[in-house]
Amino acid sequence: MENRTARLTLLIDPTKKQIFEEICARRDITSSQVIRQMIRDYVQQYGTPEQLARIPIHE
């Protein structure tokens, strides 16, 4: 996990949020863990080589 963190605030439909949290609970994973993984995947897929080079190796 990253040494330092930053907060990301987003707006989401309340029903989708509830369903998302139910699914996360059923999988025994936090919503934050799922979102961090989604962001990592997105960055890996769409980041430029220069951007990817800035990501710490241990991540």
Rosetta silent file (secondary structure, phi, psi, omega in degrees, C-alpha in Angstrom):
SEQUENCE: MENRTARLTLLIDPTKKQIFEEICARRDITSSQVIRQMIRDYVQQYGTPEQLARIPIHE
SCORE:     score description
SCORE:     0.000 S_00000001
   1 L     0.000  154.719 -179.101    0.000    0.000    0.000 S_00000001
   2 L   -61.770  149.130  177.405    1.081    3.563   -0.584 S_00000001
   3 L   -72.772  -37.793  179.474    3.050    5.328    2.148 S_00000001
   4 L  -119.185  153.696 -179.587    0.985    8.496    1.855 S_00000001
   5 L  -127.954  160.339  175.128   -2.634    8.844    0.932 S_00000001
   6 L  -131.915  148.512 -178.417   -4.889   11.497   -0.548 S_00000001
   7 L   -87.940  138.273  175.409   -8.637   11.765   -0.195 S_00000001
   8 L  -123.502  120.923  179.955  -10.900   11.412   -3.234 S_00000001
   9 L  -108.504  134.023  178.232  -14.510   12.499   -2.844 S_00000001
  10 L  -140.068  156.823  177.981  -17.122   11.500   -5.382 S_00000001
  11 L  -103.410  137.204 -178.778  -20.861   11.696   -5.788 S_00000001
  12 L  -144.806  149.682  176.279  -22.818    8.541   -6.577 S_00000001
  13 L   -57.257  131.747 -176.907  -26.456    7.556   -6.759 S_00000001
  14 H   -57.405  -35.979  179.563  -27.500    6.314   -3.284 S_00000001
  15 H   -67.953  -42.985  177.754  -28.989    3.078   -4.625 S_00000001
  16 H   -64.000  -38.461  178.277  -25.821    2.215   -6.552 S_00000001
  17 H   -62.197  -44.848 -179.542  -23.743    3.006   -3.464 S_00000001
  18 H   -62.875  -45.136  179.322  -25.842    0.692   -1.321 S_00000001
  19 H   -63.424  -44.227  178.400  -25.623   -2.138   -3.853 S_00000001
  20 H   -57.581  -46.824 -179.461  -21.865   -1.604   -4.252 S_00000001
  21 H   -66.260  -35.311  176.155  -21.345   -1.759   -0.495 S_00000001
  22 H   -63.658  -44.094  179.050  -23.493   -4.911   -0.232 S_00000001
  23 H   -63.622  -44.211  178.325  -21.411   -6.602   -2.919 S_00000001
  24 H   -59.102  -45.187 -179.614  -18.177   -5.532   -1.225 S_00000001
  25 H   -62.355  -42.094  179.284  -19.393   -6.884    2.112 S_00000001
  26 H   -62.215  -32.470  179.257  -20.397  -10.179    0.520 S_00000001
  27 L   -89.871    0.428  179.439  -16.871  -10.461   -0.932 S_00000001
  28 L    58.104   47.272  178.458  -15.325   -9.449    2.443 S_00000001
  29 L  -140.723  146.796 -179.129  -13.505   -6.473    0.918 S_00000001
  30 L   -81.417  155.814  177.570  -13.906   -2.783    1.630 S_00000001
  31 H   -62.368  -34.466  178.057  -15.267   -0.366   -0.928 S_00000001
  32 H   -63.534  -40.401  178.521  -12.015    1.611   -0.637 S_00000001
  33 H   -62.727  -41.782 -179.922   -9.988   -1.473   -1.574 S_00000001
  34 H   -65.022  -45.179 -178.621  -12.145   -2.051   -4.648 S_00000001
  35 H   -65.564  -41.515  176.987  -11.912    1.576   -5.765 S_00000001
  36 H   -60.135  -41.206  178.589   -8.128    1.665   -5.250 S_00000001
  37 H   -64.754  -41.311  177.865   -7.816   -1.489   -7.397 S_00000001
  38 H   -60.424  -42.311 -179.914  -10.036    0.051  -10.101 S_00000001
  39 H   -65.759  -44.109  177.397   -7.851    3.162  -10.134 S_00000001
  40 H   -58.278  -45.655  179.738   -4.648    1.074  -10.332 S_00000001
  41 H   -61.983  -42.956 -179.085   -6.092   -0.908  -13.261 S_00000001
  42 H   -63.518  -44.291  179.598   -7.230    2.272  -15.033 S_00000001
  43 H   -63.516  -43.143  178.684   -3.829    3.924  -14.608 S_00000001
  44 H   -62.385  -37.804 -177.250   -2.043    0.805  -15.893 S_00000001
  45 H   -74.809  -40.227 -170.901   -4.341    0.650  -18.918 S_00000001
  46 H  -113.812   -6.741 -179.269   -4.350    4.309  -19.907 S_00000001
  47 L   -70.511  148.037  175.489   -1.261    5.884  -18.327 S_00000001
  48 L   -76.678  161.189  176.941    1.579    7.058  -20.495 S_00000001
  49 H   -55.082  -36.539  179.550    5.013    5.476  -20.027 S_00000001
  50 H   -66.281  -41.568  178.136    6.134    8.673  -18.295 S_00000001
  51 H   -66.561  -44.130 -179.127    3.203    8.531  -15.867 S_00000001
  52 H   -63.556  -30.854  179.550    3.694    4.821  -15.180 S_00000001
  53 H   -67.019  -21.157 -179.721    7.373    5.443  -14.431 S_00000001
  54 L   -82.927   -8.798 -178.534    6.313    7.671  -11.501 S_00000001
  55 L   -79.752  130.240  178.598    4.466    4.817   -9.772 S_00000001
  56 L   -59.404  144.862 -177.342    6.474    3.265   -6.915 S_00000001
  57 L   -60.710  -40.273 -172.747    7.700   -0.274   -7.621 S_00000001
  58 L   -71.517   -2.171 -176.382    6.219   -1.776   -4.398 S_00000001
  59 L   -75.569    0.000    0.000    2.658   -0.922   -5.407 S_00000001
